Amino acid sequence: MMLEIKGLRKSYGELEVLKGVDLSVEKGDVIAVLGPSGSGKTTMLRCINFLEEADGGSMLFDGSTYEFGHVSRREQAAFRKRTGFVFQNYNLFLNKTALQNVTEGLIIARKMPRELAEQKGRAALDKVGLSDRYDHYPSQLSGGQQQRVAIARALATDPEIIFFDEPTSALDPELTGEVLAVMRELAEEGMTMLVVTHEMGFARNVSNKVIFMEHGAVVESGSSADIFEAPKEERTREFLRIIEEEKA
């Protein structure tokens, strides 16, 4: 097991957002996390990557155990060095070029020599189809290109797993396709990914596992084929039926 979450809990005051979530990720898994808005999907992802502090539960990552709520900054930094995170709204520096956005973390946080960082940055941008955009600023890029810069930034760190938080929700359909194409390619190359998404085509055709969440809990999980073709839970069936009706 590469990554295992047990009993992840998070509350905001009286509001219990995560109610003991369990999750397992094997190396090479592409897991799609589905569910209605407010089901706790993004909060789960942010707690796993220590962008928010969870109240309880534990995580096992490649032999190391983390007790949520009792993780030192050093432990958080060590975990993040081995993982990537792609945000819904890109989180790019507006005053830096695409290449600078990719290399900034390598140079500042990882103390990588600039020449090596730029070499890695160019390779990552090439991989996402932006070899002609190294010197462009975010304002000169489409939303899809900005999100691909964000993916390149994650790739440049050689992560063992990448977390994607609704990576296409801010994009129109045409730009969504170019981002999903990059993610599909990463999946085919064996990148381990945990993806919070509303893209049912990606969940059905690219991910190998699906988790359906509601009200801060996992309602059902299984292979993509099982969830889409023969879901066991009535709530899962209802969610998928509504999504299909909205598409029609």
N, C-alpha and C positions, 0 to 999 in steps of 0.2 A: 504493500500500500504506500503510495507516494504522499498523500495528504488525507488525513482523517480528522473530521470535526465531530465532537461529541458534546451534546447538551448545551449548545450555544444559546445564551440568553442575553437579551438587551431590553431595557425599559427606559422610557423618558417619563419620569415622574410616575404617575399611575398607569400610563399607557405601556402595556407589555407588547413590544414590537417583534421580538423573537422569543419563542416559547420552547426552547430546548431542541434546537435544530441539529440533526445528525447528517453527516455527508461524508462520502468516501470518493477519492479520486485516484485512479491508477495512472501510471505513466502512459502518455499517449491518448488519454481520454479527452474527448470533446463533449463537455456536459452543458446542455442548454437548461437554464433555470427559467421556468415559465410561471405565470401567475398574474392575477389582476393587480392594478395599481394599489399600493398600500399593503401588499402582502408580506413585505419585509425582505424582498429580494436584494435590493441595493444595500440596505442596512447590513444584511448578512455578508455581502461581498466586502463592504468597507470595514466590518469588524474583523474579518479574516485577515485583511491586510493592515490592521491596526490604524486605519484612518479614523475609526471611531473606537472607543473603548467599550468592550463588551462587559457584561456584569458577571458572567459565569460560563462554565464550560471549558473544554480543553481542545488542543489541536496537536496532532502528531504530524510532523513534516520531516520526511527523510530521516527518521530516527531521533529527531529532537522533539521534546514535549514542551508545549507552551500552555500555561494555565491562564485563560482569559481573565483579565482584571488584575493580574499579577505579573505582567510582562515588562521587563526593563527596557529602556530605550536602546540599549545595546542589542538586546535580543530582537527588538523590532527592526532595527537597522540591518541586522544580519539576515533576517527573513526577507526583507525588501530587496536586499542585494541579489537574491536568488529568484525573485519573482518580478513580473511586470504588471502594470495596471493601466488600462485604457479607459478614460473617463467619457461620460456621455457628451460633454461639451468641450472636448479636446484638451483644455487646460494648457494651451500654448502661451509662451511669452510673446506678446504682440510686437515688442520692440526688437525681436531677434528673428533671424532668417530660419528657414526650415532646418538647415544644417546646424545652426547654433542651438536651436531647440532640442535637437537630438543629442548634441555633444555636451551641452551644459552640465547635465547630471554626471556624465562620465568624468569630466574635468574637475568639477567642484566637489562632488560627493565621493567619487571613487579615486580621485587624485591621479587619473590617467594622463599620460603625456598628451599634449594637444594634438600632435601629429597622428598618434595612434587613434585617439578619439575621433578625429576627422576622417580617418580611414574607415573606422567602424561605422561612423555616421553616414558616409557616402554609400557604403555597402548596404546599410539598412534602408536608406531612401531608394536605392536602385531596386531593392527587393520589392518595395511596394509601388513601383512604377513611377517614381518621382525623380529620376536621374536628371531631368531638365529643370528642376525646381529648387536646387540647393540654396540659391541666393534670394529666393522669394520670401517675403514677409507674409504672415497669416492673412493680412488684409488683401493680399494679391492672390490668394488661393481660394478655391471653392470650399464649401463645407466638407465635401468628400475628400479633397486633397488635404485639408487640415487634419481630418481624422486619420488619414494614412500617414501623415507626419507623426501623429501621436502613436500609431502602431509601430512606426519605425523607431521611435524613441524607446518603446518597450523592448523591441527586438535587439537594439544595440547593446543591451546589457546582458545578452545571452541568458535569458531567463529559463528556469526549469518549468515554470507554469505562468501563463498570462491570464489575468482576470479582466474581463470586459464588462463594463457597466452600461448596458443599453447603447452600444456603440453606434447605432444607426438611427436612434430615435429623433435626433435633431436634423435629419437629412430628408430631402425629398426623394421619391422613388428612384430616379435616375442615379443620383449620387449614392444612394443606399447600395445599389448593385455593385458599384466599384469597390466599396469597402468590404462587402460580403465576399467578393471574388478573392480579395487578399486573404481574408480569414479562411476561406475554403482551401486556398493553396497551403496555408500554414497547417491546417488540419491534415491535408494529404501528406505533408512532410513529417507528420508525427508530433507536432507541437501540442503540449498539454494545455487545454484551455477550459476555463469555467466562464460561461457566457450568460449573463442576464439579458434576455432579449424578448421582443415581441415578434420577431421574424420567424413565422411558423415553417417557411420553406427551409431555412437554415436548420432549425431544430429537427425537422423531419429527415432532411437529406444529408446533412453534414455531421451533426452531432451523433455520437453513438449511445449517449445516455441522456435522459430527460428527467428533470425534477420539477414537479408542480407544487407550488406553495400557495397558501392562503392563510390570512390571519396569523402570520408569524410562525407557521408550522409547515412541515412537509406533508402534503396530503397523499402524494403518490410519487414513486420513482421507479425507473426501470429502463430497459432499452428503448431507443427511439421508436422502433417498430412496435413494441408492446404498448407504449403510451398512446401512439397515434392510431393504431389499428385495433387494439383491444384493451382500452383502459379499464381498470378494475373498479375505480371509484366513480360514483355518480357525479360528484363535483367536477372531476376531471373531464368526464364526458360532456357535461354542461358547458364548461369553459371552452373546450374545443369546438363544440357546436356553435356557440355564440361567435367565436372567431371566424368560423366558416361562413356564417350568415352575414357577418360584417363585410367579408371579402366579396360575397356575391352581390 
